[in-house]
Amino acid sequence: MCGIFGYTGQRKKAAEIVFDGLKQLEYRGYDSWGVGVCVGDNFVIDKHAGKIGNAVVNLPDRSFSFGHTRWATHGGVTDKNAHPHLDCTKTIAIVHNGIIENFQEIRKKLSPKHTIISETDTEIMAHLIEEYRKKYDTVEAIRLAFLECQGLSAFLIADAKSKMLIAVKTGSPLVVGVGQGENLVGSDAHCLLSLTRNVVFLENNQLAVLTQDNVDFLDVKGGHEIKPNIHTLDWKPENTKKGKYKHFLIKEVSEQPRVLENIALHYAEEVRKLSKLITEAFGTFMLGCGSASYAALSGVYLFSKIAKKHVNFGIGSEFSYLEDYLTSKSLVIPISQSGETIDVVEPVSKAKKKGVKIAALVNVMGSTLYRQADFRLMLGAGQEKAVIGTKSFTAMFAVLLFSAYAIVNKEKVAKNLLLAASKNVSKILDKKTVSKIKKLAKILKEKEHAYVIGRGLSYAAALEGTLKLKETSYLHAEGFAGGELKHGVIALIEKGTPCFVIAPNDETYDEIISNAQEVKARGGLIVGVGPRENDVFDIFLKTEDIKEATLIPQVVYFQLLGYFLALEKGFKDPDKPRNLAKSVTVK
Ligand code: GLU
């Protein structure tokens, strides 16, 4: 996944600029980091395993620098595997986001003649460029080497002699910042904004050559120059400080009432446009990964229940194998916080080639999905810094609920439900409820497993709820459709096994309570989540009864529980759980 940043210009402390840029990109991966500068014709590189977070860079003042924060795909998390990597001449340095799928083949070909130091796929690109440089100039060598690599990758290559930075990509994002007497490149546009507002979103198979005073753009396949499309961004910098909160995660959970209110009050027109597209399409397919996939699943229930419409749902990474039935009359709705999730971007690119209309729900302006879409609806959750998605999920769900009501011209109903959900979330965030959740976290700390069951729309909540527990507190948790228990899952229940039962005041209530009884009969500890108390519950987490919007407070309980369980277990940084990255740009 990784973050890439490069700078060439007049400022003398380029390494610090790169370092600050990488800190902003840390959401993309944080298992190791590295920064390089040029001293004369040589590179000096500082690279380490571990988070860049509070590290300090220790490099000489120079005006040319580049760096990387890694999410390992090939090779362990070690200093040696951290980027940048060098060729044998030590005049080419490379940082990389993605996977070179045919790296073993290339490695085999190069290894008799080259000293390959790391276990990464990335390093072979440096040596491949070195090979091509024996016959071609640097840019042509990079172009040819890039064409030889299979898979989806973004590379930033530094040439120590010419002091050029060369950016080239297919799949993973890269944005070039065009300044005055300085040029830069980063994995997203936000990290460039403090230095320039003029940016070029590099498209697939485009290459940019950056020097202090100039940027040239090339088409990789044809090898010819191209005219860049420069965007001047008027984005306002967002409040990205923790303020009174200890972690971004709890700050972002607490921002949900405001996010919901904003959608309720300001989104009617936008959701009407989306609902029109859905009504006109012959087949609508929502796509997402992780939390976004559960938001999409909730959409299937919402559109069926509220608008009597069959809207399909697919997991992004599986959709490529399913999408043969799409036609130019279909509508695909990719849902993604970052707008960069490669498992969604790829099937959307394929669908676009078939003439399918794309209506993207994203939280990051200018992201790949944002740019790919024919219609785009910004989620308006504000920047989400914690790796765990909270307010972005709520915003996705709220927009889908609003759109479903808009199809049947009942926007007002949706607005009131979302305002009520906003109030309910505020109530859950009060001291009394939080202390109840903290007590429950103490109980869960002693448990190895937890299960969450729900039916209908609450099945989507069960899946999202278990994901929050897993990724924040590493508790093994599984979500199931209530009716599925007896088909095998109930074998997992032992005395004291916690089972959350999501029981809203809807058509699923009686049956999910029966399922709760079945678990209780086998010794399970039942935690009820819903508006109505029931004797079967050992512990009760109360929500208001706000029809379909009840899913929101249900999920907020799991967000809080995951967070407080993580703290209870002594995890130092719930904003960055192990092994994860926020923007998932590798397959
Ligand atoms: N494949 C490269 C590695 O494992 C880059 C991974 C990334 O995108 O961070 O080092």
Residues whose N, C-alpha, C, O or C-beta is under 5 A from the ligand:
A	BS01	LIG	M1 C2 T69 R70 W71 A72 T73 H74 N81 H96 N97 G98 I99 T120 D121 T122
